[in-house]
């Protein structure tokens, strides 16, 4: 184990200083966050800034606003539509709205302006009407309930999980974030592992290393070291993402959104299991691949596996407990993404979660075991592409703990 950790340390420290890694880990996410922050700030400012509209006129034909108990400073009453329209055309006001005679029955209000009105103006109109309607109610509790009529919480009967309204946005957004993270992590882990193994095989550095460590120690060290490198990159992105979310909260972009604890825990468990699985696939693939270009293609294939459930997103949205979502939940390579999507659009029965995790753990153990055998056997090959039959024979053969220098010489 000590030698494996030495290999892991060497792989990690050698690659973490690379300019490409530093840019991909820090530079690219910071540029993306900065660009999104600028775009969102401009968009939100345009929707929340009512000062660009200026004074807003209103015409009350229903009598609801006759006394105007509470009125924003920018709201100006007009006796009829003609005078309000004349003021708008003379640019004395930026917009005006009309409360018709049948407002109490229809609830319809017409807004007139030459430009698109910001969303915040509609909120001010809502508050204005609610406050004046509420002035006719003596009971303060009833008035407060009128202003906030519902705080919705949904309980699914199959899982018993209670979902508060504040958690609904997170339930929809987090699965897609999870899919992106799993895809990127699998590609990064696969890319680092495969390119490292392919490079050392082509330079015949592997033959020198194998005289000091066993194939299993070398495989384990590379999986831990290069896998940790990819994991570090994902963690950096998550930290920068949290910083971005904090900035969004400061700008009132995501105020009130709550991330459910059970969703976060399940996501972390599936992420770690899938990460080890993809890293094992990558290590064994790198051992039998002959060029770095091929390793990039295979790494992209690993990322595609995690995206398969997204192809059936319509099925997840319309029937999360249908045949396709359930089948993808029970297939280890697609289970992490499928489970998170189902949790976002509905719920997953507990027995399916248990079976899905058990199958994922079992497949991970099998792949790690097979990878160790393929990795050891492939070290004896140089400049030769193994056939599927030879790979299968290597997996079935009894493993030995070390490869001798005489074997390498042959």
matplotlib code that plots the C-alpha trace (Angstrom):
import matplotlib.pyplot as plt

x = [0.0, 2.9, 4.3, 0.8, 0.5, 4.0, 2.8, -0.4, 1.5, 3.8, 1.0, -1.0, 1.9, 3.2, -0.1, -1.5, 1.1, 0.3, -0.9, -3.7, -5.0, -4.8, -6.6, -9.3, -9.7, -9.7, -9.5, -12.4, -14.9, -14.1, -14.5, -17.9, -19.1, -18.0, -19.8, -23.0, -22.9, -22.7, -25.5, -27.8, -27.1, -28.0, -31.1, -32.3, -31.6, -33.7, -36.6, -36.4, -35.7, -39.1, -37.5, -36.9, -40.7, -41.1, -44.6, -47.3, -50.9, -53.9, -57.6, -60.0, -63.4, -64.3, -64.2, -61.7, -59.0, -61.3, -59.7, -56.2, -55.3, -51.7, -50.2, -46.6, -45.2, -44.8, -48.5, -50.7, -54.5, -56.4, -60.2, -60.6, -58.6, -58.5, -56.6, -54.3, -53.5, -52.9, -50.4, -48.7, -48.5, -47.2, -44.5, -45.7, -46.0, -44.2, -47.3, -50.8, -53.1, -56.9, -58.9, -62.2, -65.7, -65.9, -62.5, -63.9, -65.4, -62.7, -59.5, -58.3, -56.2, -54.9, -51.4, -50.5, -47.0, -44.8, -42.0, -41.9, -42.7, -40.4, -41.6, -41.2, -43.9, -46.4, -45.4, -46.0, -49.4, -50.2, -49.2, -51.1, -54.4, -54.0, -53.4, -56.4, -58.6, -57.3, -58.2, -61.8, -60.9, -60.8, -59.0, -55.2, -54.7, -57.1, -55.3, -51.9, -53.3, -54.6, -51.1, -49.6, -52.4, -50.5, -47.2, -47.4, -45.8, -46.3, -46.2, -45.7, -47.7, -45.2, -42.2, -43.8, -41.4, -42.7, -41.4, -41.8, -42.4, -39.0, -37.3, -39.1, -36.6, -33.7, -35.4, -35.6, -32.2, -30.0, -30.4, -29.2, -26.2, -25.5, -25.6, -23.1, -20.8, -20.9, -20.2, -17.3, -15.9, -16.0, -14.3, -11.7, -10.9, -10.9, -8.8, -6.1, -6.0, -5.9, -3.6, -1.2, -1.1, -0.9, 2.0, 4.0, 3.5, 4.5, 7.7, 8.3, 8.5, 6.0, 8.6, 10.9, 8.2, 7.0, 10.4, 9.8, 6.0, 3.4, 0.9, -1.9, 0.1, 0.8, -2.9, -4.1, -1.6, -2.7, -6.4, -5.9, -3.5, -5.0, -8.5, -7.9, -6.7, -10.0, -11.9, -10.0, -11.1, -14.7, -14.4, -12.9, -15.8, -18.3, -16.7, -16.7, -20.3, -21.3, -19.6, -21.6, -24.8, -23.9, -23.5, -26.9, -28.5, -26.9, -28.5, -31.9, -31.7, -32.2, -33.6, -35.5, -34.3, -33.6, -31.6, -33.2, -30.8, -31.9, -31.3, -27.8, -26.8, -28.1, -26.3, -23.0, -23.2, -24.0, -21.3, -18.6, -19.7, -19.9, -16.6, -14.8, -16.6, -15.6, -12.0, -11.7, -13.0, -10.6, -7.6, -8.2, -9.0, -5.8, -3.8, -5.0, -5.3, -2.4, -2.6, -3.6, -6.1, -8.0, -7.9, -9.8, -12.4, -13.0, -13.1, -15.9, -17.7, -17.7, -19.2, -21.9, -22.9, -23.8, -25.9, -28.0, -30.9, -31.1, -32.0, -35.2, -35.9, -39.5, -40.1, -38.7, -40.8, -44.1, -43.8, -40.8, -41.9, -42.4, -40.6, -37.7, -36.8, -36.9, -34.8, -32.2, -32.2, -31.2, -28.4, -25.2, -23.7, -26.8, -28.2, -26.6, -28.1, -31.4, -32.0, -31.3, -33.6, -36.4, -36.0, -36.2, -39.4, -41.0, -39.8, -38.0, -39.3, -36.8, -36.3, -35.2, -32.7, -31.3, -31.1, -29.7, -26.9, -26.2, -25.8, -23.6, -21.3, -21.2, -20.3, -17.7, -16.0, -16.1, -14.6, -11.8, -11.0, -11.0, -9.1, -6.3, -6.0, -6.1, -3.7, -1.1, -1.4, -1.2, 2.1, 3.7, 2.5, 4.3, 3.2, 0.5, -3.3, -4.9, -8.1, -11.3, -10.6, -7.1, -8.6, -11.2, -8.5, -6.4, -9.4, -10.0, -6.4, -5.1, -3.3, 0.2, 1.4, 4.4, 5.8, 9.5, 12.1, 12.6, 8.9, 9.3, 12.4, 10.5]
y = [0.0, 2.3, 2.0, 2.6, 5.8, 6.9, 6.3, 8.3, 11.1, 11.3, 11.3, 13.9, 16.4, 15.9, 16.8, 19.4, 21.9, 21.7, 25.0, 23.2, 21.8, 25.1, 26.9, 24.2, 24.2, 27.9, 30.0, 28.6, 28.4, 32.0, 33.3, 31.5, 32.8, 36.3, 36.2, 34.8, 37.3, 40.2, 38.8, 38.0, 41.4, 43.3, 41.2, 41.4, 45.1, 45.6, 43.6, 45.2, 48.8, 50.6, 54.0, 53.8, 53.7, 56.8, 57.8, 55.2, 56.3, 54.3, 54.6, 53.0, 52.2, 49.6, 51.9, 49.5, 52.2, 55.1, 55.9, 54.5, 53.5, 52.6, 54.1, 54.0, 57.5, 56.8, 55.9, 58.8, 58.5, 59.7, 60.2, 58.4, 56.5, 59.5, 61.7, 58.8, 58.1, 61.8, 61.9, 58.8, 60.3, 63.5, 61.4, 62.8, 59.2, 56.0, 53.7, 53.4, 50.6, 50.4, 48.6, 47.8, 47.8, 44.0, 43.7, 41.9, 39.3, 39.0, 40.1, 41.5, 44.7, 46.3, 47.9, 50.3, 51.5, 52.1, 49.8, 46.5, 47.0, 45.4, 42.5, 44.5, 46.9, 44.0, 43.2, 46.8, 46.7, 43.4, 44.9, 48.1, 46.2, 43.7, 46.4, 48.3, 45.2, 44.2, 47.6, 46.4, 43.5, 44.2, 40.9, 41.3, 37.5, 37.3, 40.3, 38.5, 35.3, 37.4, 38.7, 35.2, 32.7, 29.5, 27.9, 24.7, 21.4, 18.2, 14.7, 11.8, 8.8, 6.2, 7.5, 9.6, 12.5, 16.0, 18.6, 22.2, 24.8, 26.4, 23.1, 22.7, 24.8, 22.9, 19.6, 20.6, 22.3, 19.9, 16.8, 18.6, 20.0, 16.5, 15.1, 17.8, 17.1, 13.3, 13.7, 16.0, 14.0, 10.8, 12.5, 14.1, 11.0, 8.9, 11.4, 11.8, 8.0, 6.9, 9.6, 8.9, 5.2, 5.5, 8.0, 5.9, 2.8, 4.6, 6.0, 2.6, 4.2, 1.6, -1.1, 0.7, 1.3, -2.3, -3.6, -1.8, -2.2, -4.8, -4.2, -3.9, -1.3, 0.7, 0.5, 1.5, 4.3, 5.7, 5.4, 7.2, 9.9, 10.7, 10.1, 12.5, 15.1, 14.8, 14.9, 18.0, 19.7, 18.9, 20.1, 23.4, 23.8, 23.0, 25.6, 28.2, 27.2, 27.8, 31.2, 31.9, 30.8, 33.1, 36.0, 35.1, 35.1, 38.5, 39.7, 38.1, 35.8, 32.6, 33.8, 31.2, 28.2, 25.2, 22.1, 19.0, 17.1, 13.6, 14.7, 16.0, 12.8, 10.5, 12.6, 12.4, 8.6, 8.0, 10.4, 8.7, 5.2, 6.2, 8.0, 4.8, 2.8, 5.2, 5.4, 1.6, 1.5, 4.2, 2.5, -0.8, 0.9, 3.0, -0.2, -1.7, 1.5, 2.4, 6.1, 9.2, 10.2, 6.9, 7.6, 10.9, 9.2, 6.5, 9.2, 10.9, 7.5, 7.3, 10.8, 9.7, 6.8, 9.2, 11.2, 8.4, 9.1, 12.7, 11.3, 10.0, 13.2, 13.3, 9.9, 11.1, 14.3, 12.6, 9.3, 9.1, 5.6, 4.3, 1.4, 3.3, 5.3, 2.2, 0.2, 2.9, 3.1, -0.5, -0.4, 0.6, 2.9, 4.9, 4.6, 7.8, 10.1, 8.2, 8.3, 12.0, 12.8, 10.7, 12.5, 15.8, 15.0, 12.6, 10.0, 6.7, 3.7, 2.8, -0.8, 0.5, 2.8, -0.1, -2.5, 0.2, 1.0, -2.6, -3.3, -0.3, -1.4, -5.0, -3.8, -1.4, -4.3, -6.5, -3.8, -3.0, -6.8, -7.2, -4.0, -5.3, -8.4, -6.6, -4.0, -6.6, -8.6, -5.5, -4.5, -7.4, -6.0, -3.3, -2.1, -4.8, -4.2, -7.0, -8.7, -9.0, -12.7, -12.0, -9.5, -12.0, -14.7, -12.3, -11.6, -15.3, -16.2, -16.5, -13.3, -13.1, -10.4, -9.1, -9.0, -9.9, -8.1, -11.3, -11.2, -7.6, -8.4, -11.0]
z = [0.0, 0.7, -2.8, -4.2, -2.3, -3.6, -7.1, -6.4, -4.9, -7.9, -10.4, -8.5, -8.0, -11.5, -13.2, -10.7, -11.8, -15.5, -17.0, -18.8, -15.5, -13.7, -16.5, -16.7, -13.0, -12.1, -15.2, -17.3, -14.4, -13.2, -16.7, -17.1, -13.7, -14.5, -17.8, -16.4, -13.5, -16.0, -18.1, -15.1, -13.5, -16.6, -17.1, -13.5, -13.4, -16.5, -14.9, -11.4, -12.3, -12.5, -12.5, -16.3, -16.7, -14.6, -13.4, -13.9, -14.4, -13.5, -14.2, -11.7, -13.3, -10.7, -7.6, -5.9, -5.8, -5.1, -1.8, -2.6, 0.9, -0.1, -3.3, -4.6, -5.2, -8.9, -9.3, -10.6, -10.8, -13.9, -14.1, -17.5, -20.2, -22.5, -20.1, -19.2, -22.9, -23.6, -20.7, -22.1, -25.6, -24.2, -22.3, -19.0, -17.8, -18.9, -18.8, -17.4, -16.4, -16.4, -13.7, -15.5, -14.0, -13.8, -12.2, -9.1, -11.4, -14.0, -12.3, -15.6, -15.7, -18.9, -19.0, -21.8, -22.7, -25.7, -24.4, -22.6, -18.9, -16.3, -14.3, -11.1, -12.3, -12.3, -8.7, -7.6, -9.3, -7.5, -4.1, -4.8, -5.6, -2.8, -0.2, -1.2, -1.4, 2.0, 3.4, 3.3, 5.6, 9.4, 10.4, 10.1, 9.8, 6.9, 5.3, 5.7, 4.2, 1.3, 0.6, 0.9, 0.3, 0.1, 1.3, -0.7, 0.5, -1.5, 0.0, -2.4, -1.3, -2.6, -0.7, 2.0, 1.3, 2.0, -0.5, 0.6, -2.1, -1.4, -2.4, -5.7, -7.8, -6.3, -7.1, -10.7, -11.1, -9.1, -11.2, -14.3, -12.3, -11.1, -14.7, -15.8, -12.8, -13.3, -17.1, -16.5, -13.7, -15.7, -18.7, -16.5, -14.6, -17.7, -19.6, -16.9, -16.3, -19.9, -21.2, -18.3, -18.9, -22.7, -22.4, -20.0, -22.2, -25.4, -23.6, -22.0, -18.6, -17.4, -17.8, -15.4, -12.9, -12.9, -11.7, -8.4, -7.8, -8.6, -11.4, -8.8, -6.8, -10.0, -11.0, -7.6, -7.3, -10.7, -9.9, -6.6, -7.8, -11.2, -9.9, -7.1, -9.7, -11.5, -8.2, -7.2, -10.4, -9.7, -6.1, -7.3, -9.7, -7.0, -4.7, -7.4, -8.1, -4.5, -4.6, -7.7, -6.0, -3.0, -5.4, -6.9, -3.5, -2.8, -5.9, -4.9, -7.9, -5.9, -2.6, -0.7, -2.6, -0.2, -1.2, 0.3, 2.5, 1.2, -2.4, -1.6, 0.3, -2.4, -5.0, -3.2, -2.7, -6.4, -7.5, -5.5, -6.7, -10.3, -10.1, -8.9, -11.6, -14.5, -13.1, -13.2, -16.7, -17.7, -16.2, -17.9, -21.2, -21.0, -20.6, -23.9, -25.9, -28.2, -28.7, -26.8, -29.5, -28.9, -25.2, -25.7, -27.8, -25.1, -22.4, -24.4, -24.5, -20.7, -20.5, -23.0, -20.8, -18.0, -20.5, -21.8, -19.4, -20.6, -24.0, -22.4, -20.5, -21.8, -20.1, -16.8, -16.9, -17.8, -16.0, -13.5, -12.4, -16.0, -17.6, -19.1, -16.0, -13.8, -16.2, -16.4, -12.6, -12.4, -15.0, -13.0, -15.7, -16.0, -12.5, -11.0, -13.6, -13.8, -10.0, -9.8, -12.7, -11.1, -7.8, -9.6, -11.4, -8.8, -6.4, -6.3, -4.2, -1.5, -2.7, -6.1, -4.5, -2.5, -5.5, -7.7, -5.2, -4.6, -8.4, -8.8, -5.9, -7.3, -10.8, -9.5, -7.6, -10.6, -12.9, -10.4, -10.2, -14.0, -14.5, -12.2, -14.4, -17.7, -16.5, -15.4, -18.6, -20.9, -19.4, -21.2, -24.6, -26.5, -30.0, -30.2, -30.1, -28.1, -29.4, -27.4, -27.0, -25.6, -23.1, -22.0, -21.6, -19.5, -17.2, -16.7, -16.1, -12.5, -11.5, -10.2, -7.9, -9.9, -13.4, -13.6, -15.7, -17.7, -18.8, -19.9, -21.9, -23.8]

ax = plt.figure().add_subplot(projection="3d")
ax.plot(x, y, z, "-o")
ax.set_aspect("equal")
plt.show()
